[in-house]
Amino acid sequence: MNVHQLPSFLFVFAVFAAWQSVQVPSASTLLFEDRFEGDLRHWDARGEDAIFLRDSGERDHGKVLALVPNGDVIALIKGSARFGAVRLEGDVKFIDDYDNYLGFVYNHRRRAERDDFGLIYIKGNDSYLQANPHRDWNVSRLVYPEYRVSLAGPAGIKTGQWQRFAMEVVGREAHVYVGNMTVPQMTFSLFEGDSGAIGLQPRSVGGDVWVDNIQVSSISRLSYTGPPLPRFEIDRQPFLTDWLVTGPYKQTDDRLARQPGSDRKVWRPLAADARGAVVSGTVVDYHGTDTVAYVRTRVTRARAGDAELRISTVDDLALWVNGRFSWFIPRSDAAWFDFLRNPAHGGQRIPLSLEAGDNELTLRVRGGVYASGGFFAAIAEGPPASPFSGPPDAGPYAAGLRTEVVTVQGTPVQILVWYPTRDPRPGVTFGGLVDATCVSEGQPTRSTPLEDCRARWLADLVEYRPSERITDQIFDLRTRSALDAAPMTARFPVVVFDGGLRSDALGYFSLAEYLASHGIVAVSVPSTPPVQQGSLTFNAAGVRHKTSIVRAALDTALRRPDVDPGRVVLAAWSVGGASTSVAAIDDARVRGVLSLDGAVGYDYGLPLVRELASTRRTAAPILHITGKAPNAYPVPKTMANLPEVSDRVWVLELDGVNHSHFIAQGGVVPFAGNTSPAATRFWSAHAVMQRAVRQFIAWSTSASREDDLVLDARPADTFRRLRAGS
């Protein structure tokens, strides 16, 4: 907090205390002065038609230095790299309300084709001060978001009015004064350069700025000796601060991540800054061609187990753990030093499975991106998020997985069963999950090469999410599914999931893992056509066949010793909503029906149900969960049909999702480990959906069920009971 954020009665005290911390500068020597009444021979001006003298039209100022935004513009005082510790003073005027700033450049150094310099700027039209070091001309203000100070009172900026400023620089420490020349508005010491030229800079785009009456004097010490400004508490201890780096390189070489210790000669120390930030902009280029680097650190654990990498980054990163690819980490809006303790500043949570002893964490950094250049990272103990389930919300159990085979009208069909377990074995990778369940369109008697199953998944992902960058590295991410883990002796509720017209049984794997962790057996069936038929037909015959698979899967599940036959729920997405509705109508064992944007919520659904079940209704309640976002295919919704299937219907409409988000191919897989704005909206809705499914199963299968269903929902969601005619 700076003094301008204090209550008025404390402001006077703060200013008095700060005044006591101000020393009269030692005897100084005037090193440079420019009233801009001559020419610019003493300035090293860079930027075409962007730096020139002009008549201000004001008697008190005459000619002034005009700085015009035009990309990489800078005006350096010639010879100032030899000045040493200095105080720069002058006047600034922002002549319009366009986005504009005046940057105070210090410790500027050029090496080869790269310019690095410290910079603190006044934002004219918004009246604030912001630290913004440039590395290879790339702005880094998002690595220092806490270094932003509002300018008010005597320090305030008003369009069309002159304001006094000063900057003192001693080594790496820079103090900036605006209006009030007694106490600086900001003290900043996080730019790594400790000497170099000084100068001025306008914004790269936006409005012009005028400068006049520049003076530079030598100083032996900083005038202000009080506490750093702005004031905030820094705790560096939780962060990973001891790193090695290799690079920069012109292109990626992921062998460096897969075998991080194979060539010790290419790695060198990279120290985190005083806050704990890894400032990657000091390594990678922005304008240059060397935009790739790899950084690694070592994490030591007394025993093997799960943990989380907590990270706040403005870099796009890729993570390897002990040489194995683990996660893509997209950049966020800012890298916050306090993200571990301030919920408003978020951060990302990356699941890790660490070994006993030393673990190597390697991050690939990509430069060349505007306003990037750093991250904070820490290790947290405890159960991590799954990359396929968003925020951590796992229950007390692990999730076991086994395959079963049922025969329907002479057709063998492989079904998948997730179940609660205490077995400590880890979950397989997504690739391992695809491989372990790889069959030809659900029929286990047809052998299919593993690469064909993976290729089929990649093709589905491209179809459902063409805008996402999806590669085969998705198969390296770890799931919660522990293959053939030992089941428990307790009895749990069971839910059987059906899918669309051509759904893979893995379409619900993330939701099934989540439910198993909360003590619910989850069975998923594929959309397998009859053995002599190439595909399911989109008519009553196809729905009848799907209904037979659902019934066979339920019968198989009820023979399991860990399933309670009195707590049965059917669930489905898309066309499967018709088959589960028909199955529920004819089966008194069913206590609840979950429609994940299922068929009966659309025009086509009820006619299919009526053709197979006439006008009969199920005694089980229905929860229909749908999305508010538009679907890729404009199929008309008609939720008014739902009360024709059950007289107890509730509807949850989720903001930010559409039809395809409810299955893995359209949601949890393409967004795995992703916190882009689109992914963030999805994961927020997905968390609500998971909890709603679990709450409905618990409510509908409870022996003492209340009359009304209560669910958690966000303000943007809509939850209501749907009655006939409404």
N, C-alpha and C positions, 0 to 999 in steps of 0.2 A: 504494500500500500504506500502511495506517496502522499505528501502533505496535503495535496488538493483533494484527497479522498477523505480527509478527517473531518469530523464535526467542527463547526466554527469555533467553539470554545477551546478545542484542542489545537486548532490550526495556529493560533497565536503562540501557544506553547511550543509547538513543533518548529515553527519558524525561528523562535528565540533559541531553541536548542540547536537547530541547524546553524544559526548565525554564530553560535559559540564554536562550531566546528570549522568555521571558515577562517583561514589564515590570510593575512595580507601577503600577496605574492612577493617573493624575493625580487631584488633588483633585476629588471629585465631589459633586454635590448631589442629595439625595433629592427626586425629582420626584413620586413617587406610591407609595402603600402601601395594601394592602388585606388584612386578616386575615379578611375575610368574616364578621365577627360582627355586621354591621349590615344594610345593604341593597345593592342594585346600582345606586345612583343615579349612580355614577361610570363606569358601563359602558354602551356602546352595544351592546345585545344584539340579535342578529338570528337568528330561528329560533323558530318557535312551540313553546312548552312545552319548549324544549331547553336553556335556560340559567337556572339558579335556584340558590338556597342550600339546603343541607340539612344536617342534623345527622350528623356522621360517626360518632358514638358513641365517639369517642376523646378522652381528656382533653387530649392534646397538640394536638389540632387543632380540636376543637369544630365550629363550622359550617365548611363548605367550599363552594367553587364546583363545582357539578355541571354537566358538559357532556354532553348527550345527543345522539347522532347522529339527525339528522332532515333530511337534504338539505343545503341551503346554510345552515349554522349558523356564526356567528362572534361573538366577544365582543371588541369593541375598547375600549380605554381612551379615554375622552372627552378630547379636547384633546391627545392624544399626537402628532398630526401636527405639533405645534409644538415637540415636545421636542428635536429634533435628534438628535445621537449619544447613544445610551443603552445601559445594561445592564439587562436584565430578569431577575429571579431569582424562583424559587419552588420549591414542592414539588408532585409529581405522584404519583397513585396510580391504577393500573389495577385495578379491583375484580374483574374476572373474566377468563376466557380467551377471550372472544369477540374477533373482529377489532376492534381499537380503536387509536386513536392520539391523541396530543396534538400539534397543530400550533402552531408559533410563527410568528405573523403579523408581518410587518414591511413598511414602506413601502406601506401600503394606500392606494390612491387610488380614488375613485369619479368617473367621468365619464359624464354622462347616466345610462343604466340599467346601466352596465358597472362591475364591480369587478375590479381587478387588484391583486395583492399577492404579495410574496415569502412563501414558507412552507417551513419545514423541520420535519419531524414525527418524533416518537418512535413507532415501532410497538410497542405494548405487548406483545401476545401473542407476537411474534416477536423482540423485543429488538434492534431496529436503528434507525438514523437514516437518513432519506431526504430529499433536496431535492425540492420539489414546488411550484414557483411556480404560482399560479392566474391565469389570464387569462380575463376574463369568467366567472369561477368554474370554468373547466375545468382539471382537474388536468393537469400536464405532466411528471410523474415519468418517463414513458417517453422524454422528450427528454433526460433526465439520469440514465440508468441507472447510470452509473459513480459517481454521488454517493449511494451506499448504504454505510453503515458498520455493521458488527455491534457491538452493545454488550455487552461482557463484563467480567468482573472488577468493579471498583468502579463501572463505568458500566452494569452489567447491570440489566435490568428484571425484577423478580419480581412476579408477580400478588399483590395484596393488601399490598404493601409500598411505603412512601413512598420516593421518589427525588428528589434535589436536581437542579435544572437551572438553566441561565443562558443568555441570548442577548445578545451584544453586536452593535450595529449602528452602523456609521459609513458614511454614504453608501450605496453599493451592496453593501458588504461586510458579511456576517453570519457570526458565529462562534457555534457552539452547544456548550455544555458539558453533560455528563450525568454525575453522580456525581463524577468527577474535575474539580475546579474550577481545576486548574492548566493543563491543556492541553485545548484544544477537541477534540471528536471530529470536527467538520467546520467547514471554512471555505468559504464560498460567495459568489461575486460575480457570478453570471450573470443575476440578475433585473435588468431594465432600469430599474426605479424607483429613484430615489436619495433619496426622502423620502416621508413619509406616516405613517399611524397604525400602532400596534403592538397586538397582542392575541393571542387564543388561539382554537383551533378544534378540535372533535372530528371524527372520521371521519363521512362522510355517512351510512353505515349501519354497524351493529355495536354494540360495547359502550360503556358509559358510562365517563367518566374524571373523577376528582376533582382539584381544584387548590387549593392553600392558600399563604398567606404570600407574596403577590406584592409585590415591590419593584421600582421603576424608578428608576435613578439616571442623572444626566448623566455623560458621559465625554468626554474630549477626544481620546482615541486608543484603539485596540484594545489589550487586554492582551497578546495573543499576536502576536509579530512574526516567527515562524518560517515555514518553507515551507508552502504550501497543504496542507490535509488533506481527504480522503485524498490520497496521493501517486500520481500517474500522469503519464506523458509525453504531452504534447499536441503534435501536429505539424499546424498549421493550413495549411501551405503547399500540400498537394495539392488542397485543396478550392476549389470555386468560391465566392467570397466577395463579389464585387461584383454586386449584384442591383438591379433596379428592380422596383417593385411598383405595381399599380393596384388599387383597391378599398378596402374591401370593397363587394360588391354583393349585392343580394337574390337575384339569379338569374344564371345563366351567360350570358355574351356572348362566344362563341368567336371573334368577329371580332377581338377584342383579341389573340388568339393567332395567327390567320391573317395579321393585318397589324399586327405588334407595334410598328412604328415610325411608324404612320400619324398618330397624335395624341400628340405628345410632351408635351402639357400634362397628361395624366392619369397619367403615370408619375412616380414619385418614388423616391429612393434607399432601399434596404433593406439595411442592413449586416448581415453575418453576425456571430455572437457570437465571443467570444475563442477558442472551439474550432473555429470554422468552420461552426457550425450556422445554418441559416436558420430563425428562430423565427417561424413563420407565425401562431402564436397571438397575437402582438402586433398582427396585422392583422384576422383574421377573428373573428367572434363565435361564441360557444358557445350562450349563452342568447338572444342577440339574433337578429335576422333577416338581418343582413348576413354571410352565411356563405361567400361566394365571393370569391376574389382570384386575380390572375394575377401571376406573378413571371417575370422574364426576365433572362438574362445573355448575354454575348457571348463566343464562343469563336473564336479566330483560328488559322487553320492555314496553313502555308506552301504546302501542296499538298493537293489533294483526296484523300480516302481514307476508309477505315473507322476507326471508333473505338468506344469504349464510354462510356456514361454510367454511372458506378458510383454507387449511391445507397442510403442507409439512411434509411428514412422511417417515421413514424407517421401521416402524412397520406395520404389517397387522392389521387393525382395523375394528371393527364393531360398528355402531353408533345407539343409541336409543335416541329419543327426547321425553321427558315427558313420558317415559316408553314404547314408541312404536318404534319398529324396523324401521330404516330409510334407512340404507346404508351400504354396504361393501366398505371399503376403502383400496385398496391394497397399499403395500409399493412402494416407488419411489427409484430412484437411490441415492438420498441424501436428507437430511432434511436441508433446507437453511434458515438462519436467515433473509434474505432479499427478500424472495420470493414474498412478497406483493408489492414490488416496483421495482423488477428486473425481467422483462419478461423472461430473459434467464433461470431463476431458477424456472419458472413454478409454481408448486403447483396444488392442486386439489380444485374444487369448488363444494360444496355439497349443494343442495337445502334444505332449512328449511322452515317450516311453524310454526311460533312462536305465542304463545298466549300472550294476555295482562298480564302483571305481571311477575312472576318468571317462568322460563323454565329450566328444568333439562336436560342437555346433558351428556350422559353416553357413554364412549368408552370402548370396550373390547380390551385388548392388549394381543397378543400372543407372548411369548418369544420362546426361543429355535431355533431361526433363526439367521444364521451367519450375522454379521455386521448390526444388528438391534439395537434398543434401545432408540428411541426418536422421538418427533414430535413437530412442531409449529402449533398453531391453533389460528384463529381469526374469529370474526363475521363481515360480511360486509352487509350493508343495500342494498335494491334494489331487483329487480326481479331475482330469482335464475334460474339456469339451471334446466331442468327436467332430472331425471336420465335416461330417455329414449330418450334424444335428444342431449346429449353431451354439447358442449359449449353453453352459453346463446345466443340465436339468435331469441328470440320470438318477435313478432310484438306488436302493440299497443292494441290488443284485447285479451280477454280470449277466450277459445274454449268451446263452448257448444256441447252437443251430444244428439241426439235423435235417436230412432229406428223407422223405417217405415216398412211396409209389402207391397210387390207387389206380384201379382199373374201372373205366367208365365206358360202357357199351363196347367192350373189346379193345378200348384204347388205353394203354398205360400212360399215366400222367404223373410227373414228378411234382410233389408239393413241398414247400419249405416250412419248417416248424421252428420258431424261436421260443425260448422258454427261460424262466429264471434259473440261475445256477449260482453256486458258491465256488465253482471250479476256478482256480486262479490263472488258468492258461490265457494268454492274450488273444485279442481279436485278430483276425487275419486282415491282410490288406484288401482293398477293394478288388484288385486283380485276383487275389487268392479266392475271394468270394465268388467272382464271376467264373473262375476256373472250376471251383468245387461244385458249382451248380450247373455247369455247362451241358446242356442237352439240346436236341434239335426241336425247337418250338415246343418245349415242355415234354417231349416224349423220350423217356430214358432208353428206349430200345434202339433209337437212332443215334449212332455215334457222330460227334461233331468235333472237328479240330478246335483246340482251345483258342487259337488265334481267330477263328471265325466268330466265336462268341464275343471276344473282345471287340472285334471289328463291328459286330452288330450293335454293341453298346455305343461305340463311338458314332456310328451312323445315326442312332436314335438321338444322341445328345446334340448332334449338329441339327437334326430336324427340329427338336424341341427348343433349342436355344442357339440359333445361328449367330447371335450377336456376341456370345461368350467365346473367349479364347480357350479351347479345350484340346489338350494333347493327351498322349497315352501315359503321361506322368500321373494322371488321375488314378491310374491303377496302383500306384505306389502308396496312396493314402490309406491309413489304417481305419478299419471299421471296429465295431464293438462285438462282432459276431465271432464267438469262440466255437470252432467246429467240433462237434461230437463231445462237448463238455458234459460232465456228469449231471443229470437232472436231479431235482430235489424230491423228497418224499411228501412234502406238503402239497395241497391241492389249490389250484389257482383258477381264476376265470379264464375263458378262452374266447378269442375273437377270430373269425375266419374272413379273410380279405379276398374279394374277387376284383378283377380289373376290367379294362376296356375290351374292345373287340380283338386286339392283338397285344395283350399285355404280358410282360415278363413277370415271373413270380418274385423277382428281386425288386419290383417296382415299389414295394413298401418296406424295404429292408431297414431303413433308418428309423421309421416309425415303429416297426416291429422290435428293433433293438431297444428303443426307448420304453415301449410297453413291457417287454420282458424284464428290464431293469426295475420296473415298478410292480412286478409280481403278476404279470398277465401273459398267458401263453398266446402267441400270435401265429396263425397259420395263413400262408399266402399261396394262392393257386394261380397257375398260368392260364392264358386263354388258348387252350389246346383244342384244335379241331378234331373231329372223328378221324380214325386212322386212315380211312379211304378218301378223306376230304382235304384239299389243300389249305383251306382257310375257313374260319367261321363266317357264317352268313349273317348279315345285318337284318335279321327278321326273327319271328317267333321261334323258328327251328334252331337258330343259333343261340338264342336266350335259353331255350329248353336244355340244350347241351351244356351250357355254362351252369345252369342250375343243378344239373346232375353232378358236375364236378364239385360244386360247393357242398352238396349233400354228402358226397363220398368223402370229401376232406373233413367235414364235421364228424362223420361217423368214425373215421380213423382217429381224429383228435380225442374223441370221447373215450377211446380205449386206452389212452395214456394214463398212467397212475398219477401224474401231477396235474390232471385236469378235473375240475369240479363240474359234473354234468348239469348241475342246477344253475350254472352261471355262464350262459352262452349268448354271444353277440355276433351278428353278421355285419360285415362292412364291405363297401365297394366304391369304386370310382367309375365314372362315365357309364358305359353300357352295362357294366356289372351291377349298377344300381337296380336294373330291372330283374336280373337273375336272383339277387339276394332278396328283393321284395317278394318274388314268387316263392322262394325257399322259405321265407319267414311266415308267409301266409299259411303254408301247409305244414309248419313244424311248431308245435306248442312248446318245444324246448327252448326256442329263441326268446330271450328276454329283452333284447334291444336291437335296433337296426341303425347302423351308421351310414349315412350317405355322404361321401366325400365328393361333392359336386356330381352326384350320381344322376342316372337317367331320368328318374321320376321328377327331378327339378327342371326338366326340359320338355318341350312339346312332344317329342317322339317317345318318351318313356312310358307314360300311362297306357297308351294303346298296346304296347308290347306286353305289359303286365296283364291288362284286361283280356288279351287273347289267350293267355295261359291260366289265369286265375279268376276269370269272370269278374264279378263285382265284389268278391270276398275281400276282407281286410285282415291285416295282422293285428293280434292283440298287443304286440310289442310297440313301445314308443319309438319314434324316429327322431334322430338329430341329423338335420341336413346342413352341412357346412359348404359354403360356396364363396366365391370371390367377387369383389366389386370391380376389379380391373377387367377391361374388355378381353374377350377370347380371340385367339387367332382365327377361328372359324365362327362365323355369325350364326350359331344355332340358337333359335329362340328359347329363352327361359320361361318356364311356367310353374312357379313354385306353388301356385294355387292348386295344382294337381295332387300335392303331397297328402292332404287330408283325405283323399280318396283311397289311400293305401293304409292309413292308420288314423284313428281319431285323436291321437296324442303326438303332435308334431312340433318340434322346435327348430328354428332356423338361426344359424350364425353366419353372418356375412362379413368376411374379412377384408379389410382395406389392404390394397397393394398386391393382391394375388389374382390369378386367373385359373382357368381349368387345368392347364398343364402343370401348374405348380404343385399339385397334390400327389404326383408320382415322382419317383427318384430321377427319372430321365429329364424331367422338366424343372426340377427344383433342387433337391439336396446335392445331387452330383455336379451339375454345372456350376453351382454356387459354393461348392465345398471349399472351405478355407478362404472364402472371398468376402471382403467387407466393403465392396464398392457400394455406391448409393443404391443401385438396384438390388444387390445382394442383401444390404442392410434392411431394406424394406421387406424383402422376402423372409429373412431370418426372424424378424420381429413378428410377422404374421404366422410363420411356421411354429414358433414357440407357443403362440396362443392356440393354434390348431392341435398341437400335441397334447397340451394340458386339457383342452376341451374333450378330445377323444378319451383320454384317461378318466376324466371326471364323469363323462357319460357312461362309460363301461362300469365304473364303480357304482354310480347311481342306479342304472337300469338293472344290475344284477344283485343289488342289495335286498336282503330279506325284509328290511324295514324301510322300503323306498318311500320318500316323500312324494306328494302329489306334483310338486313343481320342480323343474330342473334349474339349477343355478350354476352358471359358468363364469369363468374369468374372461373378460374381454377388454379391449382398449377403447378409448373414447371414439376413435374413428370407425370401430366395428359396430355392427348392429346385431343384437341378439333379442329374439322375441319368440313367443309361442304363436304358432300359426293355426288358426281355426278355419273350419270350412266356411267359404264365402268371404274370407278376409283377403 
